[in-house]
Amino acid sequence: MSERTLHRRLAAEGTSFQRLLDDTRRELAQHFLGQKEVSLADAAYLLGFSDQSSYFRAARRWFGTSPRHYRLRLINEESGRS
């Protein structure tokens, strides 16, 4: 399938490649941040960000806070359930 055809089909579905990429990265970021053994630098790399600052900006957009603070929130919520 050509790039243009993909863009047209995604537009017909009311989305875009960039939106799908962003949504997928957000979901994976939540998963990685919940894993204590995955460093923040490794998470940025695994999500395909060219540098950590891009990852940190995206995390602030997604979660309203830095990746570190979001991880701490997840850990606190998890320990509260145990």
Number of C-alpha atoms within 10 A of each C-alpha: 5 7 7 9 10 13 14 14 12 15 12 10 9 8 13 16 12 9 11 12 11 15 13 12 21 18 11 15 23 18 13 20 22 17 14 11 9 14 13 19 13 13 21 23 14 14 17 11 16 10 11 15 12 11 23 18 14 20 21 14 12 18 13 12 15 17 23 14 14 18 21 15 14 16 15 11 11 11 9 8 6 5
